[in-house]
Amino acid sequence: LMVYSPQGLLRSDSIPEVGEDAAATVGMAETLSEEEQDELRKELAKVEEEIQTLSQVLAAKEKHLAEIKRKLGINSLQELRQNITKSWQDVTSTTAY
């Protein structure tokens, strides 16, 4: 996991794998100073806000895309046909076929 720090540097933090001792990770919070915990909470809030903003932008872009397709008369069935045709062309152009 890459984390952006307020100093502008990237650092790599590990996340415990399934089955790893989660208690060891919980202990990390106890070793952080109050100031470090406050800084991380602020960073957490900022990243959550950025994710929400990006989600809203993505939703707006998807809506715009759908509107453009509607204006061009492109519907789901036409897209499916194009995808199948392209997939078939890809299969038939391989040397294995």
N, C-alpha and C positions, 0 to 999 in steps of 0.2 A: 504494500500500500504506500503510495507516494503522498506525502503531506506537505503542503505549502506552509512554511513558517512565516511569521511576520517579518523576519529579517530578509525574506526574499530567497531563501535557500530551500531546496528540496531535500527531504530526508526519507529514508525508507523505514517504515515501521512494520513489524511482523504482526500478523493476525493469527491466533492459534488455530490449528487445523482441528477438524472434528476428531475427538478422542484425546486431544492434548489437554493438559491440566489447565482448565480455565481459572482455577484459583490462583495460579501463578500470575496470570494477566490481571486479575482483580487486585492483586498485591501491588501492581505497578502504580495504581492510583494513590495508594497509601504512601509511596515513596516520593511522590511529587509534592513540591511545596505548595502552599496555598496560592501563591502568586502564579505558579505554573498551571495549577488547576484552573484558576480564573482566566488565564490567557487561553487555555485550551477550550474552555466553555465559550469564550467569545469567538474563537475560531470556528467552533462547532456551529454556533448560531449563524455565523457569516456563511459558511459552506452550505448549511441547510437553506438559507435564504437564496443563495446563488442557484442551488438545485431547483428550488421552486420557480425562480425566474426563468431558468432555462426550460423547465417543463411548460411554462406558459407560452414562451416563445415557440417551442416545438408545436404545441397545440395550434397556435395561430398559423404557423407555416403549413401544417397539415390541412387546416381549413382552407387556406389559400390555394394549396395544391388541388384539393377536391373541387374548388370553384373553377380553377383553370381547366381541369379535366372535363367538368360539366359543360363549360363554354365550348370546348373543342369537340364535345360529343363522345368523349371516351368514357366507356362504362366498364364495369367489372368483367363482364363477359368478353368484351373485346380485349381487355388486358390479359385475361386467362388464355384466350386463343393465341395472342402474340407470344406469351410465355411458353405455351406448348409447342408452337411452331419453332421458336428459337431453340428450345430444348431438343426437339427432334433434329433440327439442323446440326446442333452441336454433337449429338450422338452419331448421326450419319457421317459427319466429317472426321470422326476419329479413325485412326488406323485399325483399332480393334474391331470396328464394325465391318 
